[in-house]
């Protein structure tokens, strides 16, 4: 699936409207993710819903924010989440970079009173922008399928895109974490 150059808009757009997440701004036509600004009004836009694949109508009037709606008049409860999820994966694949927070280990002093730790918190990896050497979408690793498998300096980085559900709500317990602490999981995914 190809992504339009304007897909970055999904990841970086700062909307002043409180309705931005209630309107569907992306549809798909012939395998290409398109923003509402890239299509003509009405059903002739030729786009379908990313979640249910139903035909979409491009609504570009003067009173409401421009958006897509289902041609049937029905609403699809997963359309917005699916569009955000797909756009985020595609932006990562195209840009090949990701900003990650610092990874830290916190030592509770009361459990290590016999040891002299110079820091209460030790930073293992600094907060920084990482260049991704390779990116694979939906690549199976044993019994799990992360949204994105990236390689950074010959190390694997498994990335789950979080729109509404945390990793442990969607993946079978134990298969995702593989010995990682919940803090590491949150910072990685």
C-alpha positions in Angstrom: 0.0 0.0 0.0 1.4 3.4 -0.9 1.1 6.5 1.1 0.5 10.0 -0.1 3.1 12.7 0.7 0.4 14.3 2.9 0.1 11.4 5.2 2.6 13.1 7.5 -0.2 15.6 8.2 -1.9 12.9 10.3 1.2 12.6 12.5 2.1 16.2 12.8 -1.2 18.1 12.4 -2.1 20.4 15.3 -5.8 21.0 15.1 -7.6 23.9 16.7 -10.9 22.1 16.3 -12.2 20.0 19.2 -13.9 17.8 16.6 -10.7 16.5 14.8 -10.9 13.0 16.3 -14.7 12.7 15.6 -14.3 13.2 11.8 -12.7 10.7 9.4 -10.0 12.6 7.5 -8.5 9.6 5.6 -9.8 7.1 3.1 -8.2 4.7 0.7 -8.4 4.6 -3.1 -6.7 2.0 -5.2 -4.3 1.1 -2.4 -3.3 4.7 -1.6 -4.1 6.5 1.7 -5.6 9.9 0.9 -6.4 12.9 3.0 -9.8 14.6 2.5 -8.0 17.6 1.0 -6.7 15.4 -1.8 -10.0 14.3 -3.2 -13.1 15.8 -4.9 -16.4 16.2 -3.1 -19.1 13.5 -3.1 -19.1 9.8 -3.7 -17.1 10.3 -6.9 -14.0 10.6 -4.7 -13.7 6.8 -5.1 -12.5 6.2 -1.6 -13.4 3.4 0.8 -13.2 3.0 4.6 -10.0 1.6 5.9 -11.8 -0.5 8.5 -15.0 -1.9 6.8 -14.1 -1.1 3.1 -17.5 0.5 2.5 -17.7 3.4 0.0 -17.0 6.9 1.5 -18.5 10.2 0.6 -16.1 13.2 0.7 -18.0 16.0 2.5 -16.4 19.4 1.8 -19.1 21.9 2.6 -18.8 25.3 4.2 -20.4 24.7 7.6 -18.5 21.7 9.0 -14.9 20.5 9.0 -14.1 18.6 5.7 -14.4 14.9 6.3 -15.4 11.5 4.9 -18.6 9.8 5.8 -19.9 6.4 4.9 -22.1 6.4 1.8 -24.7 4.3 3.4 -25.2 6.8 6.2 -24.1 4.2 8.8 -21.1 4.9 11.0 -18.1 2.6 11.4 -16.9 2.5 14.9 -13.3 1.6 13.9 -12.8 3.9 10.9 -10.9 6.7 12.7 -8.8 4.4 14.8 -7.9 2.3 11.8 -7.0 5.4 9.8 -4.8 6.8 12.5 -3.1 3.4 13.0 -2.4 2.9 9.3 -1.1 6.5 8.9 1.3 6.2 11.8 2.8 2.9 10.5 3.2 4.3 7.0 4.9 7.5 8.3 7.4 5.4 10.3 8.0 3.2 7.2 8.6 6.2 5.0 10.5 8.5 7.3 12.6 5.7 8.9 13.1 7.5 12.2 11.5 7.5 15.6 11.9 9.7 18.7 12.0 7.6 21.8 12.1 8.6 25.5 15.0 7.7 27.7 15.0 4.2 29.1 15.8 4.3 32.8 16.1 1.8 35.7 15.0 3.1 39.1 16.6 1.6 42.2 14.6 1.6 45.4 17.1 2.6 48.1 15.4 0.6 50.8 16.2 -2.7 49.1 19.8 -1.9 48.4 21.0 -0.3 51.7 24.2 -2.4 51.7 25.2 -1.0 48.3 26.5 2.4 47.3 24.5 3.6 44.3 25.5 7.0 43.1 22.1 7.5 41.4 18.6 6.7 42.2 17.9 6.3 38.5 20.3 5.0 35.9 19.7 5.9 32.2 20.3 2.9 29.9 19.4 4.8 26.7 19.1 8.5 26.3 16.0 10.2 24.8 16.8 10.7 21.2 15.8 10.5 17.5 16.8 7.1 16.2 17.4 6.5 12.5 15.8 3.2 11.5 18.0 1.0 9.3 15.1 -1.1 8.1 11.3 -1.2 8.7 8.9 -4.1 8.2 5.2 -3.8 8.8 3.2 -6.6 10.4 6.2 -9.0 10.4 5.6 -12.2 12.4 8.1 -13.0 15.2 7.3 -16.4 16.7 3.7 -16.0 18.0 3.5 -12.2 17.9 3.1 -9.7 15.1 4.2 -6.2 16.0 2.8 -3.3 14.0 6.4 -2.4 13.0 9.7 -4.3 13.3 12.5 -1.9 12.9 16.3 -2.4 13.0 18.5 0.1 14.7 22.3 -0.7 14.6 21.5 -4.4 14.2 19.1 -4.4 17.2 15.4 -5.2 16.8 12.9 -2.7 17.9 9.3 -4.0 18.1 6.8 -1.1 17.8 3.1 -1.2 18.6 1.1 1.9 17.5 -1.2 2.9 20.3 -4.4 4.7 19.3 -6.8 3.6 21.9 -5.7 0.2 23.3 -2.5 -0.6 25.2 -0.4 -3.5 24.1 -1.5 -5.8 26.9 -5.2 -5.3 26.0 -4.6 -6.5 22.4 -1.8 -9.1 22.6 -2.0 -12.4 24.5 -0.5 -11.9 28.0 3.1 -13.0 28.2 3.8 -13.3 24.5 4.5 -9.6 23.9 6.5 -8.7 27.0 8.9 -11.7 26.9 10.5 -10.7 30.2 10.4 -7.0 29.8 9.0 -4.9 32.6 5.8 -3.0 32.1 7.8 0.3 32.1 9.9 -1.0 29.3 6.9 -2.1 27.4 5.3 1.4 27.7 8.5 3.1 26.5 9.1 0.7 23.7 5.5 0.4 22.4 
